[in-house]
Structures are given as structure tokens and as C-alpha cells.
């Protein structure tokens, strides 16, 4: 066991000497590596949904989907509107029409409950 530990320590020491002797090359290589990784950052996505952890025919996922169909899903949408004047009657009419259209579309998308 002591022999293995000594060999590992010597390996790390040799690696440190190699990096120290080639410090400029190491810095350039690390800069290229970090730059390459950073260039891909805009393509990075995250999927936090539960669905990705289960198979499509998993009984727990099917039960969860049925629960969400019955009691609603927890999705929220935020719409930001920046009118020139908030209390302008023309804008308020458009806002009411937009609100009613959203409510009507939401009612059309709701499924009736199975009884």
C-alpha cells in the first residue's frame, strides 16, 4: 500500500514539473480549452421537467399526467406590456380585448373532467 501511495505522489510531482516547465504552453492550452467550452454556453439548455426521468409507459408518469389533467398544470406565463400611456382608454380597450381572448382560448383548451 505504501508503495502505491509513493508512486502516486511521484506521478503528481512529475505532472507538476511538466506543467511548470511548459507553463506558457499550458496557459495557452487551458485558455483554448476554456474558450472552447465558453463558446458553447449559448447552446446550453436545462430541462427541469419530471417527464425526462421516466419512460413514456411508466405507471407513475401516467398517474401523474392524469392528476395534472384533472387538477391543472403548474405552468405560468408572464406577459409584459409597455404602453406609452397606461391609462389611455384606447390601450385599456385593447388590454381588455386581449385579456378576454386569452380567457376564451384557455377555456377552449381545457378538457372536461372524466366522471
C-alpha positions as CSV (number, residue, x, y, z in Angstrom):
1,X,0.0,0.0,0.0
2,X,2.8,2.4,0.9
3,X,4.5,1.6,-2.5
4,X,1.3,2.6,-4.4
5,X,1.0,5.8,-2.4
6,X,4.6,6.7,-3.2
7,X,4.1,6.0,-6.9
8,X,1.0,8.2,-7.0
9,X,2.8,11.0,-5.2
10,X,5.7,10.7,-7.6
11,X,3.3,10.8,-10.6
12,X,1.7,14.0,-9.3
13,X,5.1,15.6,-8.7
14,X,6.2,14.6,-12.3
15,X,3.0,16.1,-13.7
16,X,3.6,19.3,-11.7
17,X,7.1,19.6,-13.0
18,X,5.9,19.0,-16.6
19,X,3.3,21.8,-16.2
20,X,5.9,24.2,-14.7
21,X,8.4,23.5,-17.4
22,X,5.8,24.2,-20.1
23,X,3.9,26.9,-18.3
24,X,3.3,29.1,-21.4
25,X,2.0,26.1,-23.5
26,X,-0.1,25.1,-20.5
27,X,-1.7,28.5,-20.2
28,X,-2.4,28.7,-23.9
29,X,-3.9,25.2,-23.9
30,X,-6.1,26.0,-20.9
31,X,-7.2,29.3,-22.5
32,X,-8.2,27.4,-25.6
33,X,-10.0,24.8,-23.7
34,X,-11.9,27.3,-21.6
35,X,-12.6,29.4,-24.6
36,X,-14.0,26.4,-26.5
37,X,-16.3,25.5,-23.6
38,X,-17.4,29.1,-23.2
39,X,-18.3,29.3,-26.9
40,X,-20.8,26.5,-26.4
41,X,-22.5,28.2,-23.5
42,X,-25.3,29.8,-25.6
43,X,-26.3,26.4,-26.7
44,X,-26.6,25.1,-23.1
45,X,-30.2,24.1,-22.1
46,X,-31.7,22.8,-19.0
47,X,-34.8,20.6,-18.8
48,X,-36.2,20.5,-15.3
49,X,-39.4,18.6,-16.1
50,X,-40.2,15.4,-14.3
51,X,-41.1,13.7,-17.6
52,X,-37.5,13.2,-18.7
53,X,-36.8,10.9,-15.7
54,X,-39.4,8.3,-16.6
55,X,-40.3,6.1,-19.6
56,X,-43.4,7.1,-21.5
57,X,-45.2,4.0,-20.3
58,X,-44.2,4.3,-16.7
59,X,-47.3,3.8,-14.4
60,X,-46.2,6.6,-12.1
61,X,-45.8,9.1,-15.0
62,X,-49.2,8.1,-16.4
63,X,-50.8,8.6,-13.0
64,X,-49.0,12.0,-12.6
65,X,-50.2,13.1,-16.1
66,X,-53.8,12.1,-15.2
67,X,-53.5,14.0,-11.9
68,X,-52.3,17.1,-13.8
69,X,-55.1,16.7,-16.4
70,X,-57.7,16.6,-13.6
71,X,-56.3,19.4,-11.3
72,X,-54.4,21.5,-13.8
73,X,-50.7,22.0,-14.6
74,X,-48.4,24.4,-12.8
75,X,-47.4,26.4,-15.8
76,X,-47.3,30.2,-15.6
77,X,-46.9,32.7,-18.4
78,X,-45.9,36.3,-17.8
79,X,-46.7,38.9,-20.4
80,X,-45.1,42.3,-20.2
81,X,-46.8,45.2,-22.0
82,X,-45.2,48.6,-22.1
83,X,-47.7,51.1,-23.4
84,X,-46.9,54.8,-24.0
85,X,-49.6,55.7,-21.5
86,X,-51.1,53.2,-19.1
87,X,-54.4,54.9,-18.5
88,X,-55.1,55.7,-22.2
89,X,-58.6,54.5,-23.0
90,X,-57.5,53.0,-26.3
91,X,-54.9,51.0,-24.6
92,X,-57.2,49.8,-21.9
93,X,-59.8,48.7,-24.5
94,X,-57.0,46.7,-26.3
95,X,-55.9,45.2,-23.0
96,X,-59.5,44.1,-22.1
97,X,-59.9,42.5,-25.6
98,X,-56.5,40.8,-25.2
99,X,-57.5,39.5,-21.7
100,X,-60.8,38.2,-23.0
101,X,-59.2,36.5,-26.0
102,X,-56.7,34.8,-23.6
103,X,-59.5,33.7,-21.3
104,X,-61.6,32.3,-24.2
105,X,-58.6,30.4,-25.6
106,X,-57.9,29.0,-22.2
107,X,-61.5,27.8,-21.9
108,X,-61.3,26.1,-25.3
109,X,-58.1,24.2,-24.3
110,X,-59.5,22.9,-21.0
111,X,-60.5,19.3,-21.2
112,X,-63.7,18.1,-19.5
113,X,-63.2,16.0,-16.4
114,X,-63.9,12.3,-16.8
115,X,-66.5,11.1,-14.4
